[in-house]
């Protein structure tokens, strides 16, 4: 599998919509929230590599973390995350 195949999958509107549902309906898992709250301060800088549609980054922001940067191979995913973040 090459990078263009992977990128094409994650840029597909159906895939983006699927991941957006997780942003809206799932948010952070309880275990993820527990780890971040235990090991990171709200003032820490966090880099979310492979952020997809932003499920983790947006979930952390809702908890009060403000210094989060998300990066992903899929521009379509990042664009949708930015729309949700406002």
N, CA, C and O atoms as a GROMACS GRO file, in nm:
protein
  344
    1UNK      N    1   0.085  -0.117   0.000
    1UNK     CA    2   0.000   0.000   0.000
    1UNK      C    3   0.090   0.124   0.000
    1UNK      O    4   0.186   0.131   0.077
    2UNK      N    5   0.060   0.218  -0.085
    2UNK     CA    6   0.142   0.338  -0.092
    2UNK      C    7   0.070   0.456  -0.024
    2UNK      O    8  -0.047   0.447   0.011
    3UNK      N    9   0.143   0.564  -0.008
    3UNK     CA   10   0.092   0.680   0.064
    3UNK      C   11  -0.028   0.743  -0.005
    3UNK      O   12  -0.119   0.793   0.061
    4UNK      N   13  -0.031   0.740  -0.137
    4UNK     CA   14  -0.144   0.799  -0.210
    4UNK      C   15  -0.272   0.718  -0.188
    4UNK      O   16  -0.380   0.776  -0.181
    5UNK      N   17  -0.260   0.587  -0.177
    5UNK     CA   18  -0.376   0.503  -0.149
    5UNK      C   19  -0.432   0.535  -0.012
    5UNK      O   20  -0.553   0.549   0.005
    6UNK      N   21  -0.344   0.546   0.087
    6UNK     CA   22  -0.386   0.578   0.223
    6UNK      C   23  -0.450   0.717   0.227
    6UNK      O   24  -0.558   0.735   0.284
    7UNK      N   25  -0.384   0.812   0.166
    7UNK     CA   26  -0.436   0.949   0.163
    7UNK      C   27  -0.573   0.953   0.095
    7UNK      O   28  -0.664   1.020   0.142
    8UNK      N   29  -0.587   0.881  -0.016
    8UNK     CA   30  -0.714   0.876  -0.086
    8UNK      C   31  -0.826   0.820   0.000
    8UNK      O   32  -0.939   0.870  -0.004
    9UNK      N   33  -0.796   0.717   0.079
    9UNK     CA   34  -0.896   0.659   0.168
    9UNK      C   35  -0.943   0.762   0.271
    9UNK      O   36  -1.063   0.779   0.292
   10UNK      N   37  -0.847   0.831   0.334
   10UNK     CA   38  -0.883   0.926   0.439
   10UNK      C   39  -0.938   1.058   0.386
   10UNK      O   40  -0.999   1.134   0.461
   11UNK      N   41  -0.919   1.086   0.259
   11UNK     CA   42  -0.979   1.204   0.198
   11UNK      C   43  -1.119   1.176   0.142
   11UNK      O   44  -1.191   1.269   0.108
   12UNK      N   45  -1.156   1.049   0.134
   12UNK     CA   46  -1.287   1.013   0.082
   12UNK      C   47  -1.396   1.072   0.172
   12UNK      O   48  -1.391   1.054   0.294
   13UNK      N   49  -1.495   1.140   0.115
   13UNK     CA   50  -1.600   1.203   0.196
   13UNK      C   51  -1.672   1.106   0.290
   13UNK      O   52  -1.712   1.146   0.400
   14UNK      N   53  -1.688   0.980   0.250
   14UNK     CA   54  -1.754   0.882   0.338
   14UNK      C   55  -1.669   0.853   0.460
   14UNK      O   56  -1.722   0.838   0.571
   15UNK      N   57  -1.538   0.845   0.441
   15UNK     CA   58  -1.448   0.822   0.554
   15UNK      C   59  -1.447   0.942   0.646
   15UNK      O   60  -1.452   0.928   0.768
   16UNK      N   61  -1.440   1.060   0.588
   16UNK     CA   62  -1.442   1.183   0.668
   16UNK      C   63  -1.570   1.190   0.750
   16UNK      O   64  -1.565   1.221   0.869
   17UNK      N   65  -1.684   1.160   0.689
   17UNK     CA   66  -1.810   1.163   0.762
   17UNK      C   67  -1.811   1.062   0.877
   17UNK      O   68  -1.862   1.091   0.985
   18UNK      N   69  -1.755   0.945   0.852
   18UNK     CA   70  -1.747   0.842   0.958
   18UNK      C   71  -1.667   0.895   1.078
   18UNK      O   72  -1.709   0.879   1.193
   19UNK      N   73  -1.554   0.955   1.051
   19UNK     CA   74  -1.470   1.009   1.159
   19UNK      C   75  -1.537   1.128   1.227
   19UNK      O   76  -1.520   1.147   1.348
   20UNK      N   77  -1.611   1.207   1.154
   20UNK     CA   78  -1.682   1.320   1.213
   20UNK      C   79  -1.790   1.272   1.310
   20UNK      O   80  -1.817   1.339   1.410
   21UNK      N   81  -1.850   1.158   1.283
   21UNK     CA   82  -1.948   1.103   1.376
   21UNK      C   83  -1.881   1.068   1.509
   21UNK      O   84  -1.941   1.085   1.615
   22UNK      N   85  -1.759   1.019   1.502
   22UNK     CA   86  -1.686   0.988   1.626
   22UNK      C   87  -1.655   1.115   1.703
   22UNK      O   88  -1.659   1.115   1.826
   23UNK      N   89  -1.624   1.223   1.633
   23UNK     CA   90  -1.599   1.351   1.700
   23UNK      C   91  -1.726   1.394   1.774
   23UNK      O   92  -1.720   1.436   1.889
   24UNK      N   93  -1.840   1.383   1.706
   24UNK     CA   94  -1.966   1.430   1.763
   24UNK      C   95  -2.022   1.336   1.870
   24UNK      O   96  -2.077   1.382   1.970
   25UNK      N   97  -2.008   1.206   1.849
   25UNK     CA   98  -2.077   1.109   1.935
   25UNK      C   99  -1.990   1.038   2.038
   25UNK      O  100  -2.042   0.984   2.135
   26UNK      N  101  -1.859   1.037   2.018
   26UNK     CA  102  -1.772   0.962   2.107
   26UNK      C  103  -1.686   1.055   2.192
   26UNK      O  104  -1.681   1.041   2.314
   27UNK      N  105  -1.620   1.150   2.126
   27UNK     CA  106  -1.527   1.236   2.200
   27UNK      C  107  -1.413   1.154   2.257
   27UNK      O  108  -1.375   1.051   2.201
   28UNK      N  109  -1.360   1.201   2.368
   28UNK     CA  110  -1.251   1.127   2.433
   28UNK      C  111  -1.306   1.002   2.500
   28UNK      O  112  -1.414   1.004   2.559
   29UNK      N  113  -1.230   0.894   2.491
   29UNK     CA  114  -1.263   0.776   2.570
   29UNK      C  115  -1.230   0.808   2.715
   29UNK      O  116  -1.144   0.892   2.742
   30UNK      N  117  -1.295   0.742   2.807
   30UNK     CA  118  -1.267   0.764   2.949
   30UNK      C  119  -1.120   0.738   2.980
   30UNK      O  120  -1.060   0.812   3.058
   31UNK      N  121  -1.063   0.634   2.920
   31UNK     CA  122  -0.923   0.602   2.947
   31UNK      C  123  -0.830   0.711   2.894
   31UNK      O  124  -0.729   0.742   2.958
   32UNK      N  125  -0.862   0.769   2.778
   32UNK     CA  126  -0.780   0.879   2.725
   32UNK      C  127  -0.787   1.000   2.816
   32UNK      O  128  -0.685   1.062   2.846
   33UNK      N  129  -0.907   1.034   2.859
   33UNK     CA  130  -0.924   1.148   2.949
   33UNK      C  131  -0.845   1.127   3.078
   33UNK      O  132  -0.781   1.219   3.127
   34UNK      N  133  -0.851   1.007   3.132
   34UNK     CA  134  -0.779   0.978   3.256
   34UNK      C  135  -0.628   0.994   3.238
   34UNK      O  136  -0.561   1.049   3.326
   35UNK      N  137  -0.574   0.948   3.128
   35UNK     CA  138  -0.430   0.959   3.103
   35UNK      C  139  -0.389   1.105   3.088
   35UNK      O  140  -0.292   1.149   3.149
   36UNK      N  141  -0.462   1.180   3.008
   36UNK     CA  142  -0.427   1.321   2.989
   36UNK      C  143  -0.439   1.398   3.119
   36UNK      O  144  -0.351   1.478   3.151
   37UNK      N  145  -0.544   1.376   3.192
   37UNK     CA  146  -0.562   1.449   3.318
   37UNK      C  147  -0.456   1.413   3.421
   37UNK      O  148  -0.420   1.495   3.505
   38UNK      N  149  -0.408   1.291   3.415
   38UNK     CA  150  -0.306   1.246   3.510
   38UNK      C  151  -0.167   1.299   3.475
   38UNK      O  152  -0.091   1.337   3.564
   39UNK      N  153  -0.133   1.303   3.347
   39UNK     CA  154   0.005   1.330   3.307
   39UNK      C  155   0.029   1.465   3.240
   39UNK      O  156   0.144   1.503   3.220
   40UNK      N  157  -0.076   1.537   3.205
   40UNK     CA  158  -0.058   1.664   3.136
   40UNK      C  159  -0.134   1.775   3.208
   40UNK      O  160  -0.246   1.755   3.255
   41UNK      N  161  -0.072   1.891   3.216
   41UNK     CA  162  -0.139   2.009   3.268
   41UNK      C  163  -0.210   2.078   3.154
   41UNK      O  164  -0.171   2.065   3.038
   42UNK      N  165  -0.315   2.153   3.185
   42UNK     CA  166  -0.390   2.224   3.082
   42UNK      C  167  -0.303   2.326   3.008
   42UNK      O  168  -0.335   2.366   2.897
   43UNK      N  169  -0.193   2.367   3.070
   43UNK     CA  170  -0.104   2.465   3.007
   43UNK      C  171   0.003   2.400   2.918
   43UNK      O  172   0.077   2.471   2.850
   44UNK      N  173   0.013   2.267   2.918
   44UNK     CA  174   0.112   2.197   2.836
   44UNK      C  175   0.079   2.212   2.688
   44UNK      O  176  -0.038   2.225   2.649
   45UNK      N  177   0.183   2.208   2.605
   45UNK     CA  178   0.165   2.204   2.460
   45UNK      C  179   0.151   2.059   2.418
   45UNK      O  180   0.229   1.974   2.462
   46UNK      N  181   0.052   2.031   2.335
   46UNK     CA  182   0.024   1.894   2.292
   46UNK      C  183   0.019   1.890   2.140
   46UNK      O  184  -0.049   1.972   2.077
   47UNK      N  185   0.091   1.796   2.081
   47UNK     CA  186   0.091   1.775   1.937
   47UNK      C  187   0.017   1.644   1.909
   47UNK      O  188   0.059   1.538   1.954
   48UNK      N  189  -0.092   1.652   1.836
   48UNK     CA  190  -0.172   1.535   1.800
   48UNK      C  191  -0.140   1.499   1.655
   48UNK      O  192  -0.202   1.552   1.562
   49UNK      N  193  -0.045   1.409   1.636
   49UNK     CA  194  -0.007   1.364   1.502
   49UNK      C  195  -0.106   1.258   1.455
   49UNK      O  196  -0.138   1.165   1.528
   50UNK      N  197  -0.153   1.274   1.333
   50UNK     CA  198  -0.254   1.182   1.283
   50UNK      C  199  -0.388   1.213   1.348
   50UNK      O  200  -0.462   1.123   1.387
   51UNK      N  201  -0.418   1.341   1.360
   51UNK     CA  202  -0.536   1.385   1.435
   51UNK      C  203  -0.668   1.351   1.369
   51UNK      O  204  -0.773   1.357   1.433
   52UNK      N  205  -0.665   1.315   1.240
   52UNK     CA  206  -0.790   1.285   1.172
   52UNK      C  207  -0.884   1.403   1.178
   52UNK      O  208  -0.845   1.516   1.147
   53UNK      N  209  -1.008   1.378   1.217
   53UNK     CA  210  -1.110   1.483   1.225
   53UNK      C  211  -1.107   1.555   1.360
   53UNK      O  212  -1.193   1.639   1.387
   54UNK      N  213  -1.010   1.523   1.443
   54UNK     CA  214  -0.990   1.599   1.566
   54UNK      C  215  -1.057   1.545   1.690
   54UNK      O  216  -1.076   1.620   1.786
   55UNK      N  217  -1.094   1.418   1.693
   55UNK     CA  218  -1.164   1.362   1.809
   55UNK      C  219  -1.089   1.389   1.939
   55UNK      O  220  -1.148   1.435   2.036
   56UNK      N  221  -0.960   1.360   1.942
   56UNK     CA  222  -0.882   1.378   2.064
   56UNK      C  223  -0.853   1.525   2.088
   56UNK      O  224  -0.874   1.574   2.199
   57UNK      N  225  -0.805   1.596   1.987
   57UNK     CA  226  -0.770   1.738   2.005
   57UNK      C  227  -0.891   1.819   2.049
   57UNK      O  228  -0.880   1.902   2.140
   58UNK      N  229  -1.005   1.797   1.986
   58UNK     CA  230  -1.126   1.873   2.023
   58UNK      C  231  -1.176   1.830   2.160
   58UNK      O  232  -1.226   1.913   2.236
   59UNK      N  233  -1.164   1.703   2.191
   59UNK     CA  234  -1.203   1.656   2.324
   59UNK      C  235  -1.117   1.717   2.433
   59UNK      O  236  -1.168   1.754   2.539
   60UNK      N  237  -0.987   1.728   2.408
   60UNK     CA  238  -0.898   1.792   2.505
   60UNK      C  239  -0.931   1.939   2.521
   60UNK      O  240  -0.928   1.993   2.631
   61UNK      N  241  -0.963   2.004   2.410
   61UNK     CA  242  -1.000   2.145   2.417
   61UNK      C  243  -1.124   2.164   2.504
   61UNK      O  244  -1.133   2.261   2.579
   62UNK      N  245  -1.219   2.074   2.493
   62UNK     CA  246  -1.340   2.083   2.576
   62UNK      C  247  -1.309   2.065   2.725
   62UNK      O  248  -1.384   2.112   2.811
   63UNK      N  249  -1.197   1.997   2.754
   63UNK     CA  250  -1.155   1.980   2.894
   63UNK      C  251  -1.075   2.098   2.946
   63UNK      O  252  -1.042   2.104   3.064
   64UNK      N  253  -1.044   2.193   2.858
   64UNK     CA  254  -0.970   2.311   2.902
   64UNK      C  255  -0.829   2.321   2.850
   64UNK      O  256  -0.760   2.420   2.878
   65UNK      N  257  -0.784   2.221   2.776
   65UNK     CA  258  -0.651   2.228   2.714
   65UNK      C  259  -0.661   2.323   2.595
   65UNK      O  260  -0.749   2.308   2.511
   66UNK      N  261  -0.570   2.419   2.588
   66UNK     CA  262  -0.579   2.520   2.482
   66UNK      C  263  -0.461   2.520   2.386
   66UNK      O  264  -0.471   2.577   2.277
   67UNK      N  265  -0.351   2.458   2.424
   67UNK     CA  266  -0.231   2.464   2.341
   67UNK      C  267  -0.213   2.332   2.267
   67UNK      O  268  -0.118   2.257   2.292
   68UNK      N  269  -0.306   2.305   2.176
   68UNK     CA  270  -0.308   2.179   2.102
   68UNK      C  271  -0.289   2.208   1.954
   68UNK      O  272  -0.352   2.298   1.898
   69UNK      N  273  -0.203   2.132   1.891
   69UNK     CA  274  -0.184   2.140   1.746
   69UNK      C  275  -0.211   2.001   1.691
   69UNK      O  276  -0.155   1.902   1.738
   70UNK      N  277  -0.298   1.996   1.590
   70UNK     CA  278  -0.326   1.869   1.523
   70UNK      C  279  -0.269   1.872   1.383
   70UNK      O  280  -0.274   1.974   1.314
   71UNK      N  281  -0.214   1.759   1.340
   71UNK     CA  282  -0.159   1.747   1.205
   71UNK      C  283  -0.201   1.611   1.149
   71UNK      O  284  -0.200   1.510   1.219
   72UNK      N  285  -0.236   1.612   1.022
   72UNK     CA  286  -0.279   1.488   0.959
   72UNK      C  287  -0.243   1.490   0.812
   72UNK      O  288  -0.232   1.597   0.751
   73UNK      N  289  -0.225   1.374   0.754
   73UNK     CA  290  -0.196   1.358   0.612
   73UNK      C  291  -0.316   1.401   0.527
   73UNK      O  292  -0.299   1.449   0.415
   74UNK      N  293  -0.436   1.383   0.581
   74UNK     CA  294  -0.558   1.413   0.506
   74UNK      C  295  -0.601   1.558   0.528
   74UNK      O  296  -0.644   1.595   0.638
   75UNK      N  297  -0.589   1.638   0.424
   75UNK     CA  298  -0.634   1.777   0.431
   75UNK      C  299  -0.784   1.784   0.456
   75UNK      O  300  -0.830   1.874   0.526
   76UNK      N  301  -0.861   1.691   0.399
   76UNK     CA  302  -1.006   1.690   0.418
   76UNK      C  303  -1.042   1.671   0.565
   76UNK      O  304  -1.134   1.736   0.615
   77UNK      N  305  -0.970   1.583   0.635
   77UNK     CA  306  -0.996   1.562   0.778
   77UNK      C  307  -0.963   1.688   0.856
   77UNK      O  308  -1.041   1.729   0.943
   78UNK      N  309  -0.851   1.748   0.827
   78UNK     CA  310  -0.810   1.869   0.898
   78UNK      C  311  -0.910   1.982   0.874
   78UNK      O  312  -0.944   2.056   0.966
   79UNK      N  313  -0.955   1.996   0.750
   79UNK     CA  314  -1.053   2.101   0.720
   79UNK      C  315  -1.180   2.083   0.801
   79UNK      O  316  -1.235   2.181   0.852
   80UNK      N  317  -1.228   1.961   0.814
   80UNK     CA  318  -1.350   1.935   0.891
   80UNK      C  319  -1.326   1.962   1.039
   80UNK      O  320  -1.413   2.016   1.107
   81UNK      N  321  -1.209   1.924   1.090
   81UNK     CA  322  -1.177   1.951   1.231
   81UNK      C  323  -1.175   2.101   1.256
   81UNK      O  324  -1.222   2.148   1.360
   82UNK      N  325  -1.121   2.175   1.163
   82UNK     CA  326  -1.117   2.322   1.177
   82UNK      C  327  -1.257   2.381   1.176
   82UNK      O  328  -1.285   2.476   1.249
   83UNK      N  329  -1.345   2.324   1.095
   83UNK     CA  330  -1.484   2.372   1.093
   83UNK      C  331  -1.549   2.352   1.229
   83UNK      O  332  -1.617   2.442   1.279
   84UNK      N  333  -1.529   2.237   1.288
   84UNK     CA  334  -1.589   2.208   1.419
   84UNK      C  335  -1.527   2.297   1.526
   84UNK      O  336  -1.597   2.345   1.615
   85UNK      N  337  -1.398   2.318   1.518
   85UNK     CA  338  -1.328   2.401   1.619
   85UNK      C  339  -1.371   2.545   1.611
   85UNK      O  340  -1.363   2.619   1.709
   86UNK      N  341  -1.417   2.586   1.494
   86UNK     CA  342  -1.465   2.724   1.477
   86UNK      C  343  -1.352   2.818   1.462
   86UNK      O  344  -1.374   2.938   1.447
   0.00000   0.00000   0.00000
